[in-house]
Amino acid sequence: MNLTLPAITLLCPLICGVESTALHKLTNYKPMNITNNLKSRRQSLCWILKPLMLLCATSLVGCNNVGSMDFPGVYKIGIAQGNIITQEMVDQLRPGMTKRQVIFVMGTPLVRDPYHQDRWDYIYSFQPGGGVRGQESISVFFIDDELVSFTGDFVPTDSLIPTEEVSDS
């Protein structure tokens, strides 16, 4: 490889570990001039790199909240998780139903506790795109593989007692 004198003087400050004596042997310059030249190049490089690194660091810190920003025109999908629970499903539940019948009506429960096998939990959470997450749940209780009761966010419409207006006549 045949390097010219200007190429050697430009490359040597960039190569780590090249001392001024090695550079002096390659270029036949005086070591004092080369040392001063290297120091001035390092100082000018430091003046350039320090603000550049500071700018990069502040821009990375500033980009920390980019994920929470809402960009106009960007569609965000709704996220549904768990078992969908409807009022019609809850209205079909009757005491005395078997576990198979409950699975037919409600679907497979999301949570089956191995220590409490007579309790099934149906949980449904939905978060519309960029909106607030909502959650609905219902717990179903069995004794001897028969439905005894259920509690949760739904009340069967059959159990609602219509209120009669009291007249003063």
Buried (B, 14 or more C-beta within 10 A) or exposed (E): EEEEEEEBBEEBBEEEEBEBEEBBEBBEBEEEEBBEBBEEBEEEEEEEEEEEEEEEEEEEEEEEEEEEEEEEEEEEEEEEEBBEBEEEBBBBBEEEBEBEBBEEBBBEBBEEEEEEEBBBBBBBEBBEEEEEEEEBBBBBEBEEEBBEEBEBEBEEEEEEEEEEEEEEE
